[in-house]
Amino acid sequence: MKNKPIIIVLGEPYSVFSELIFKIFKSNLILDIKRPIILIGSEQLLKKQMKKLGYNFYINKIHQNDIQNIVLSNKSLNLINVNFYHHKIFDEITTRSNKYIDDCFIIALNLIKKDPQISLINGPISKKNFLKNKFLGITEYLAQKVNKKNSVAMLIYNKKLSVSPVTTHLPLKQVHKNLSKIKIINHVKLIADFYKKQFNKNPKIAITGLNPHCESNYKSSEEDKIIIPSIKKLNKSIYKVDGPFAADTIFMKKNSSKYDVIIGMYHDQVLTPIKTLFGFDAINITLGLPFIRISPDHGPNHTMLGKNLSDPKSLIEAIKFLNK
């Protein structure tokens, strides 16, 4: 197949993601996508949700063993079916979808193992129900699946400014225990390697402190013990790293405009400002996997389920990023 597929795992069956898929295929964007899109999910549920939301697309059902031997276009919904037994078209999110979601990921990862040039997008997934405290997030779940545990990073990418948390979905009281010099150094290396490979660029990176104003009443703060030594070591090499910066001022335009990426010590420290700045115009890229994996930068959004009012902007950006 000349243009390698973009595989989209539909994720949580009771999320707004199917609605976003329909909106993408109804838009003119799909005409510009060179790579064939292959969905992995429930054919029957997708048909019912399509009808309920007032869309009408032909579903081209394909077998996972055939994708290397057939020519696919995006004039229809190319789908690898995974059975999901359901009673309602839209319903509450529970653990009953866990095996279905896992089966979808297994199919996707098996296809990518055969051809690492295939890219992966996954729809939003309820971490509370699906991960069941086994993993901090889908980033860590996928890393375990491909034997890359502790070697991945979350990058929330926007072409103007990206952010990345050193720790992901941890309670705040556990963040300081999970910081280390080697973790910060490897985090910077993953980001820099990604920018070099994707954009032929050595990115300018700002790193925040952990404590307010990068200060602490303790005799030895995380800034002194971990963050500053990490930055000093990185700056002895090829990396362009500054900091630590106070998180309450680094996102001011006069400061953030100097950088490609801002690395924070915990999730909301950098994700709150990036979503305030760009809304859904950002995508979640997992760095460190042997393939490109992207997810839209939003959750299942159950409160909007079935209302046909959700914004596909983040999914659009994910597909456009991979359309190369």
TORTOR-123783 format. One line per 4 residues: number of its first residue (from 1); their letters; for each residue x, y, z of C-alpha. Coordinates in Angstrom, 1 decimal, padded with zeros to 4 digits, always signed. Layout:
NUM	a	X:Y:Z; ...
This chain:
1	mknk	+000.0:+000.0:+000.0; +001.6:+003.3:-001.2; +000.1:+005.5:+001.5; +000.3:+003.9:+004.9
5	piii	-003.0:+003.8:+006.8; -003.9:+005.9:+009.7; -005.6:+003.5:+012.2; -008.2:+005.0:+014.5
9	vlge	-009.3:+003.0:+017.5; -012.7:+004.3:+018.3; -012.1:+004.0:+022.0; -014.9:+004.3:+024.6
13	pysv	-018.1:+003.3:+022.7; -020.2:+005.7:+024.8; -018.2:+008.9:+024.1; -018.6:+011.7:+021.6
17	fsel	-015.9:+010.3:+019.4; -018.2:+008.6:+016.8; -019.9:+012.0:+016.3; -016.5:+013.6:+015.6
21	ifki	-015.7:+010.9:+013.1; -018.9:+011.5:+011.3; -018.3:+015.3:+011.2; -014.8:+014.7:+009.8
25	fksn	-016.1:+012.5:+007.0; -018.9:+014.9:+006.2; -016.4:+017.8:+005.9; -014.2:+018.8:+002.9
29	lild	-011.2:+017.9:+005.0; -011.5:+014.2:+004.1; -010.9:+015.0:+000.4; -007.4:+016.3:+001.3
33	ikrp	-006.3:+013.2:+003.3; -003.9:+011.2:+001.3; -003.5:+008.3:+003.7; -006.4:+005.8:+004.0
37	iili	-008.2:+005.9:+007.4; -009.1:+002.6:+009.0; -011.4:+002.5:+012.0; -011.4:-000.2:+014.6
41	gseq	-014.6:-000.7:+016.5; -018.1:-002.0:+016.6; -019.9:-002.0:+013.2; -023.4:-002.4:+014.7
45	llkk	-023.0:+000.3:+017.3; -021.4:+002.7:+014.8; -024.3:+002.2:+012.4; -026.9:+002.8:+015.1
49	qmkk	-025.1:+006.0:+016.3; -024.7:+007.2:+012.7; -028.5:+006.9:+012.1; -029.4:+008.4:+015.5
53	lgyn	-027.2:+011.5:+014.8; -028.5:+011.9:+011.2; -025.5:+010.9:+009.2; -025.3:+008.4:+006.3
57	fyin	-022.0:+006.8:+005.2; -021.2:+003.5:+003.6; -019.2:+001.2:+005.9; -016.6:-000.8:+004.1
61	kihq	-016.0:-003.7:+006.4; -012.5:-005.1:+006.0; -010.4:-007.9:+007.6; -007.2:-007.1:+009.4
65	ndiq	-005.3:-009.6:+007.4; -006.2:-007.8:+004.1; -005.1:-004.3:+004.6; -001.7:-004.8:+002.9
69	nivl	-003.3:-006.2:-000.2; -006.2:-003.9:-000.9; -006.6:-000.3:-002.2; -008.6:+001.8:+000.2
73	snks	-010.1:+005.3:-000.1; -011.7:+007.6:+002.3; -015.0:+007.8:+000.4; -016.4:+005.3:+002.8
77	lnli	-015.8:+004.4:+006.5; -013.2:+001.6:+006.3; -013.8:-000.5:+009.4; -012.3:-003.5:+011.1
81	nvnf	-015.2:-004.8:+013.2; -014.8:-005.7:+016.9; -018.0:-007.0:+018.5; -019.4:-005.0:+021.4
85	yhhk	-022.7:-006.3:+023.0; -024.8:-003.3:+023.8; -028.4:-002.6:+024.7; -028.6:+001.2:+024.1
89	ifde	-027.2:+003.4:+021.4; -025.8:+005.9:+024.0; -025.3:+004.8:+027.6; -023.4:+005.3:+030.8
93	ittr	-019.7:+004.5:+030.7; -018.9:+001.4:+032.7; -016.2:-001.4:+032.9; -018.3:-003.6:+030.5
97	snky	-016.5:-001.9:+027.6; -013.0:-002.7:+028.9; -012.4:-006.0:+027.0; -013.8:-004.4:+023.8
101	iddc	-011.4:-001.5:+024.0; -008.5:-003.7:+024.8; -009.3:-006.0:+021.9; -009.4:-002.9:+019.6
105	fiia	-005.9:-001.9:+020.8; -004.5:-005.4:+020.4; -005.6:-005.5:+016.7; -004.2:-002.0:+016.1
109	lnli	-000.8:-002.9:+017.7; -000.6:-006.2:+015.8; -001.0:-004.3:+012.5; +001.6:-001.7:+013.6
113	kkdp	+004.0:-004.5:+014.6; +003.9:-005.7:+011.0; +004.3:-002.2:+009.6; +005.6:+000.5:+012.0
117	qisl	+004.9:+003.2:+009.4; +001.2:+002.8:+010.2; +000.1:+005.6:+012.6; -002.4:+005.3:+015.5
121	ingp	-005.1:+007.7:+016.7; -007.3:+006.6:+019.5; -010.5:+008.1:+020.7; -011.0:+009.2:+024.3
125	iskk	-011.2:+006.5:+027.0; -012.4:+006.6:+030.6; -009.2:+006.2:+032.6; -011.2:+005.5:+035.8
129	nflk	-013.1:+002.5:+034.2; -010.6:+001.2:+031.7; -007.3:+001.5:+033.5; -008.6:+000.5:+036.9
133	nkfl	-005.6:+001.9:+038.7; -003.2:-000.4:+036.7; -001.8:+002.5:+034.6; -001.7:+006.3:+035.1
137	gite	-003.0:+006.9:+031.5; -003.3:+005.4:+028.0; +000.3:+006.6:+027.4; +001.5:+004.2:+030.1
141	ylaq	-000.9:+001.5:+029.0; +000.5:+001.5:+025.4; +004.1:+001.7:+026.7; +003.5:-001.5:+028.6
145	kvnk	+002.0:-003.2:+025.6; +005.1:-002.5:+023.5; +007.7:-003.0:+026.2; +008.5:+000.7:+026.5
149	knsv	+007.6:+001.2:+030.2; +009.2:+004.3:+031.7; +010.5:+005.4:+028.3; +007.6:+007.5:+027.1
153	amli	+006.4:+011.1:+027.4; +003.2:+013.0:+026.8; +003.5:+016.0:+024.5; +000.5:+018.3:+024.0
157	ynkk	+001.4:+019.7:+020.6; +000.5:+023.0:+019.0; +002.7:+024.5:+016.2; +002.9:+027.7:+018.2
161	lsvs	+003.6:+026.3:+021.6; +003.7:+022.7:+023.0; +003.7:+021.5:+026.6; +004.8:+018.3:+028.3
165	pvtt	+004.3:+017.2:+032.0; +007.1:+015.2:+033.5; +004.5:+013.3:+035.6; +001.1:+012.6:+034.1
169	hlpl	-002.0:+011.5:+036.0; -000.6:+011.5:+039.5; -002.2:+013.0:+042.7; -000.4:+016.2:+043.6
173	kqvh	+000.8:+014.7:+046.9; +002.8:+012.1:+044.9; +004.4:+014.4:+042.3; +007.5:+015.4:+044.3
177	knls	+008.3:+011.7:+045.0; +008.3:+010.9:+041.3; +010.7:+013.5:+040.1; +014.4:+012.7:+039.4
181	kiki	+017.3:+014.1:+037.5; +017.3:+011.2:+035.1; +013.6:+011.5:+034.5; +013.8:+015.1:+033.5
185	inhv	+016.9:+014.6:+031.4; +015.3:+011.7:+029.5; +012.1:+013.7:+029.1; +014.0:+016.5:+027.4
189	klia	+015.8:+014.0:+025.1; +012.6:+012.4:+023.9; +011.1:+015.8:+023.0; +014.3:+017.1:+021.3
193	dfyk	+014.5:+013.8:+019.3; +010.9:+014.1:+018.2; +011.4:+017.7:+017.0; +014.6:+016.8:+015.2
197	kqfn	+012.9:+013.9:+013.4; +009.7:+015.6:+012.6; +010.7:+019.2:+011.9; +014.6:+019.0:+011.6
201	knpk	+014.7:+021.4:+014.6; +016.5:+021.6:+017.9; +013.7:+023.0:+020.0; +014.0:+025.7:+022.6
205	iait	+012.7:+024.3:+025.9; +011.6:+026.1:+029.1; +011.3:+024.1:+032.3; +009.2:+025.1:+035.2
209	glnp	+009.9:+024.7:+038.9; +007.7:+022.6:+041.1; +007.1:+025.1:+044.0; +005.4:+028.5:+043.7
213	hces	+007.9:+031.0:+042.4; +010.5:+028.2:+042.4; +010.9:+028.7:+046.1; +010.4:+026.5:+049.1
217	nyks	+010.6:+026.9:+052.9; +012.4:+023.6:+053.1; +016.2:+023.6:+053.5; +016.6:+021.8:+050.2
221	seed	+013.9:+022.2:+047.5; +013.2:+020.1:+044.4; +014.5:+023.0:+042.4; +017.9:+022.8:+044.2
225	kiii	+018.1:+019.0:+044.4; +016.7:+018.0:+041.0; +015.6:+020.6:+038.5; +018.5:+023.0:+038.4
229	psik	+021.1:+020.2:+038.3; +019.2:+018.6:+035.4; +019.1:+021.8:+033.4; +022.9:+022.3:+034.0
233	klnk	+023.7:+018.9:+032.8; +021.5:+019.2:+029.7; +023.1:+022.6:+028.8; +026.5:+020.9:+028.6
237	siyk	+025.2:+019.0:+025.6; +023.3:+020.0:+022.4; +020.0:+020.8:+024.1; +018.5:+024.3:+024.4
241	vdgp	+017.0:+024.4:+027.9; +016.3:+027.3:+030.2; +014.8:+027.4:+033.7; +013.5:+026.8:+036.2
245	faad	+010.7:+029.3:+035.6; +007.8:+030.1:+037.9; +004.7:+028.4:+036.4; +002.5:+031.5:+037.0
249	tifm	+004.5:+033.7:+034.6; +006.2:+031.5:+032.0; +003.0:+031.4:+030.0; +002.8:+035.1:+029.6
253	kkns	+003.2:+035.9:+025.9; +006.5:+037.8:+026.3; +008.0:+034.8:+028.0; +006.4:+031.8:+026.2
257	skyd	+006.9:+033.2:+022.7; +010.7:+032.5:+023.1; +010.1:+028.7:+023.4; +008.8:+025.8:+021.4
261	viig	+008.0:+023.6:+024.4; +007.3:+024.3:+028.1; +008.0:+021.3:+030.3; +006.1:+021.2:+033.7
265	myhd	+006.5:+019.0:+036.7; +002.9:+017.9:+036.8; -000.2:+017.5:+034.6; -002.3:+020.6:+035.3
269	qvlt	+000.7:+022.9:+035.7; +001.0:+023.0:+031.9; -002.2:+021.5:+030.5; -004.5:+024.1:+032.1
273	pikt	-002.7:+027.1:+030.4; -002.3:+025.3:+027.0; -006.0:+024.6:+026.9; -006.8:+028.1:+027.9
277	lfgf	-004.6:+029.4:+025.1; -005.6:+027.1:+022.3; -008.8:+025.3:+023.3; -009.1:+022.1:+021.2
281	dain	-006.4:+023.2:+018.7; -003.8:+020.8:+020.2; -003.1:+017.1:+020.0; -001.7:+014.6:+022.5
285	itlg	+001.3:+012.8:+021.0; +003.0:+009.9:+022.9; +006.8:+010.1:+022.5; +009.1:+007.1:+022.8
289	lpfi	+006.9:+004.5:+021.2; +008.1:+002.7:+018.0; +005.3:+004.4:+016.1; +003.4:+007.6:+016.1
293	risp	+000.4:+007.6:+018.4; -001.9:+010.6:+018.8; -005.1:+011.2:+020.6; -007.4:+014.2:+020.6
297	dhgp	-006.8:+016.5:+023.6; -010.2:+015.8:+025.3; -012.0:+013.1:+027.2; -015.2:+011.1:+026.4
301	nhtm	-017.3:+014.1:+027.3; -020.3:+012.1:+028.4; -022.4:+015.2:+029.1; -022.5:+015.9:+025.4
305	lgkn	-023.2:+012.4:+024.3; -025.8:+012.1:+021.5; -026.3:+015.9:+021.2; -024.3:+016.4:+018.0
309	lsdp	-022.7:+019.5:+019.4; -019.1:+018.4:+020.0; -016.2:+020.2:+018.4; -014.0:+018.0:+016.1
313	ksli	-011.1:+020.5:+016.0; -008.6:+018.3:+018.0; -009.3:+015.3:+015.8; -008.9:+017.4:+012.7
317	eaik	-005.5:+018.5:+013.9; -004.5:+014.9:+014.7; -005.4:+013.7:+011.2; -003.8:+016.8:+009.5
321	flnk	-000.6:+016.2:+011.5; -000.4:+012.6:+010.1; -001.4:+013.5:+006.6; +002.2:+013.6:+005.2
